[in-house]
Amino acid sequence: MAGLPRNFTGLLTICLIRPKVDEGKLATPEGHQEGSMAQAMSPASAPAVRSARIARLLALVLVAAGAVMVVAGAVTWTMVSSKLAEEKITVADDAKWFAGDEVDGPLTAYSQADIIDHHSRAISGGKTYAELAKDDPVRATMMNASFLRASLFTSVLSFGVSAMAIGLGLLTALIGYALLVIGRGVAAPATGRAPTDG
């Protein structure tokens, strides 16, 4: 190659070396992909997968518990409301709120209990059942008024507990759903799969 021009010798050297360099570059992505797959399937990802499974189980339990609380609260609310409606109680005309309405909910029950207390105190001169003398003829009226007010306040309390159960049930179910979404997001990188919706 002594008789060849210097430029031609350099060009020939580049052509002979370049394929080896290209082969090395082509081999690099395959080796990188194999390394990534090995890293994804390595034992180090096992704790993350296990944690994701525990989070998923806890999320399902919370969602189920929330659903049970919502159903129980709704059933209790409906049952108390229907029992009150069966009594055919109407709020007194001189009540502060809901005058003339049927007592079938917490607000109407409270309004009726309030007006009963107002009427009974007007009869007893502002005294309670315990403040009246034992031989006072108004004592029996005050006792009946106290029983009625206690029954109405019990229904109001039942409505409140039902509403609280429904609210806590919804909150618990939402927390469970959030944990379910977070668990899927944690499990996806550990298993090498993209997270899916639903």
C-alpha positions as CSV (number, residue, x, y, z in Angstrom):
1,M,0.0,0.0,0.0
2,A,3.1,2.2,-0.3
3,G,2.2,3.3,-3.7
4,L,-1.4,4.4,-2.8
5,P,-2.2,8.0,-2.0
6,R,-2.2,8.9,1.7
7,N,-5.8,10.0,1.6
8,F,-7.0,6.7,0.2
9,T,-5.1,4.8,2.9
10,G,-6.9,6.8,5.6
11,L,-10.3,6.3,4.0
12,L,-9.7,2.5,3.8
13,T,-8.8,2.4,7.5
14,I,-12.0,4.1,8.5
15,C,-14.1,1.7,6.4
16,L,-12.5,-1.3,8.1
17,I,-12.8,0.0,11.7
18,R,-16.3,1.6,11.4
19,P,-18.3,-1.7,11.2
20,K,-16.8,-2.9,14.5
21,V,-17.8,0.3,16.2
22,D,-21.4,0.0,14.8
23,E,-21.6,-3.6,16.0
24,G,-20.7,-2.5,19.5
25,K,-23.3,0.3,19.4
26,L,-26.0,-2.2,18.1
27,A,-25.2,-4.6,20.9
28,T,-25.5,-1.9,23.6
29,P,-29.3,-1.5,23.6
30,E,-29.8,-5.3,23.8
31,G,-27.5,-5.5,26.7
32,H,-29.2,-2.5,28.4
33,Q,-32.6,-4.1,27.8
34,E,-31.5,-7.4,29.3
35,G,-30.1,-5.6,32.3
36,S,-33.3,-3.7,32.8
37,M,-35.4,-6.9,32.7
38,A,-33.0,-8.6,35.1
39,Q,-33.3,-5.6,37.5
40,A,-37.1,-5.6,37.2
41,M,-37.2,-9.3,38.1
42,S,-34.5,-9.1,40.8
43,P,-35.4,-10.2,44.4
44,A,-35.1,-6.6,45.4
45,S,-38.5,-5.9,44.0
46,A,-40.2,-8.6,46.0
47,P,-40.8,-6.4,49.1
48,A,-42.5,-3.8,46.9
49,V,-44.8,-6.3,45.4
50,R,-45.6,-7.7,48.8
51,S,-46.4,-4.3,50.2
52,A,-48.6,-3.5,47.2
53,R,-50.6,-6.7,47.8
54,I,-51.1,-5.8,51.4
55,A,-52.2,-2.3,50.5
56,R,-54.6,-3.8,47.9
57,L,-56.1,-6.2,50.5
58,L,-56.5,-3.4,53.1
59,A,-58.1,-1.2,50.4
60,L,-60.6,-3.9,49.6
61,V,-61.5,-4.4,53.3
62,L,-62.0,-0.6,53.7
63,V,-64.2,-0.4,50.7
64,A,-66.3,-3.3,51.9
65,A,-66.6,-1.9,55.4
66,G,-67.6,1.5,54.1
67,A,-70.3,0.0,51.9
68,V,-71.7,-2.0,54.9
69,M,-71.8,1.2,57.0
70,V,-73.6,3.2,54.3
71,V,-76.2,0.4,53.8
72,A,-76.7,0.0,57.6
73,G,-77.1,3.8,58.1
74,A,-79.5,4.1,55.2
75,V,-81.6,1.2,56.5
76,T,-81.7,2.6,60.0
77,W,-82.7,6.0,58.7
78,T,-85.5,4.6,56.6
79,M,-86.8,2.3,59.4
80,V,-87.0,5.2,62.0
81,S,-88.6,7.5,59.5
82,S,-91.3,4.9,58.6
83,K,-92.0,4.2,62.3
84,L,-92.5,7.9,63.0
85,A,-94.8,8.3,60.0
86,E,-96.9,5.4,61.2
87,E,-97.7,7.3,64.4
88,K,-99.4,10.0,62.4
89,I,-97.9,12.8,64.5
90,T,-98.3,16.4,63.2
91,V,-96.2,19.3,64.3
92,A,-98.3,21.7,66.4
93,D,-99.6,24.9,64.6
94,D,-97.8,27.2,67.0
95,A,-94.4,25.5,66.7
96,K,-91.4,27.6,65.7
97,W,-90.5,25.3,62.8
98,F,-92.4,23.0,60.4
99,A,-95.9,23.8,61.8
100,G,-98.5,21.5,60.4
101,D,-95.9,19.1,58.9
102,E,-95.9,15.3,59.5
103,V,-93.3,14.1,61.9
104,D,-91.2,11.8,59.9
105,G,-87.6,13.1,60.1
106,P,-85.1,14.6,62.6
107,L,-86.1,18.2,62.1
108,T,-89.8,17.7,62.5
109,A,-89.3,15.4,65.5
110,Y,-87.1,18.0,67.2
111,S,-89.6,20.8,66.5
112,Q,-92.5,18.7,68.0
113,A,-90.4,17.9,71.1
114,D,-89.7,21.6,71.5
115,I,-93.3,22.7,71.3
116,I,-94.4,19.9,73.8
117,D,-91.9,21.3,76.3
118,H,-93.2,24.8,75.7
119,H,-96.9,23.6,76.3
120,S,-96.1,21.5,79.3
121,R,-94.2,24.4,81.0
122,A,-97.0,26.7,80.4
123,I,-99.4,24.3,82.2
124,S,-97.0,23.8,85.1
125,G,-96.1,27.4,85.5
126,G,-92.6,26.9,84.2
127,K,-91.8,24.0,86.6
128,T,-90.4,20.6,85.5
129,Y,-91.8,17.2,86.5
130,A,-89.2,16.9,89.3
131,E,-90.1,20.3,90.7
132,L,-93.8,19.6,91.1
133,A,-95.3,18.3,94.4
134,K,-96.2,14.7,94.4
135,D,-99.9,15.5,95.0
136,D,-100.0,18.1,92.2
137,P,-102.6,17.0,89.5
138,V,-100.4,18.5,86.8
139,R,-97.7,16.0,87.6
140,A,-99.3,13.3,85.4
141,T,-99.5,15.7,82.5
142,M,-95.8,16.6,82.9
143,M,-94.8,12.9,83.1
144,N,-96.6,12.2,79.8
145,A,-95.0,15.2,78.2
146,S,-91.6,14.1,79.4
147,F,-92.1,10.6,77.9
148,L,-93.2,12.0,74.6
149,R,-90.2,14.4,74.4
150,A,-87.8,11.5,75.3
151,S,-89.2,9.4,72.6
152,L,-88.9,12.1,70.0
153,F,-85.4,12.9,71.1
154,T,-84.5,9.2,70.8
155,S,-85.6,9.3,67.2
156,V,-83.6,12.4,66.6
157,L,-80.5,10.6,68.1
158,S,-81.2,7.6,65.8
159,F,-81.3,9.9,62.8
160,G,-78.0,11.4,63.8
161,V,-76.3,8.1,64.3
162,S,-77.6,6.9,60.9
163,A,-76.2,10.1,59.2
164,M,-72.9,9.6,60.9
165,A,-72.7,6.0,59.8
166,I,-73.4,7.0,56.2
167,G,-70.8,9.7,56.3
168,L,-68.1,7.6,57.9
169,G,-68.9,4.8,55.5
170,L,-68.4,7.0,52.5
171,L,-65.2,8.4,53.9
172,T,-63.9,4.8,54.6
173,A,-64.8,3.7,51.1
174,L,-63.0,6.7,49.6
175,I,-59.9,6.0,51.7
176,G,-60.0,2.4,50.6
177,Y,-60.3,3.4,46.9
178,A,-57.3,5.8,47.3
179,L,-55.2,3.0,48.8
180,L,-56.2,0.7,45.9
181,V,-55.0,3.3,43.4
182,I,-51.8,3.9,45.3
183,G,-51.1,0.2,45.6
184,R,-51.5,-0.2,41.8
185,G,-49.1,2.6,41.2
186,V,-46.5,1.0,43.6
187,A,-46.9,-2.5,42.1
188,A,-46.5,-1.4,38.5
189,P,-42.9,-0.3,38.7
190,A,-42.0,-3.3,40.8
191,T,-43.4,-5.7,38.2
192,G,-42.3,-3.8,35.2
193,R,-45.9,-3.2,34.0
194,A,-47.6,0.1,33.4
195,P,-50.5,0.8,35.9
196,T,-54.0,0.3,34.5
197,D,-57.2,2.2,35.4
198,G,-60.2,0.4,36.8
